[in-house]
Amino acid sequence: MKVIIGWILLLFVLGANGQSDNIFKVTSKDGEIIYTDKPLGNSKQIELPNGSTITSTLMTNSSNDSLNQTIKQSPKTRYQLTVISPRPEQTIHNNNGDLAIQAAVTPKVQGIYSLHLNDRVISQNSETFQLTALDRGVYNFYIEFALKSGKILASTPTQTFYLHQASALNRPK
């Protein structure tokens, strides 16, 4: 299917450029094949058999510019979000129920962190969540990092921690 689309595109480019004798094949970093009448970066010239032309309307410069921008685009950045504390399955002893959950995203970029703690969602611009007055028990959480537009760039896997508080009922005798 890719070969058929490539040949159709090749014939369109050839016809769109009228008497153009030079056709170049460019393979982008993600494997996309593009045919153009201008040599770009790692392009290879293609020889076409006689009679393989088609009449079409002339392409404008803006179309060629967008083609060049497609080829020059850098590969998509992969963001990684990591929970720094607490560690997975960590037991935390705090009688007040205070806890800091900290995450970090790489590469650094401005955005919104959302902590999903059991059934609560807390969103903020900081990578450290200061939680207070938590009851003792088991907590499951994960963190998402998103742009201000709402597009989620990264998230962590679900993680568990245990919050213990001293009890007057469990004192040794």
Buried (B, 14 or more C-beta within 10 A) or exposed (E): EEEEEBEEBBBBBBBBBEEBEBBBBBBBEEEEBBBBBEEBEEBEEEEEEEEEBEEBEEBEEEEBEEBBEEBEEEEEEEBEBEBEEBEEEEEBEBEEBEBEBBBBBEEEEEBBBBBBBEEEEBEEEEBEBEBEEBEBEEBEBBBBBBEEEEEBBBBBEEBEBBBEBEEEEEEEE
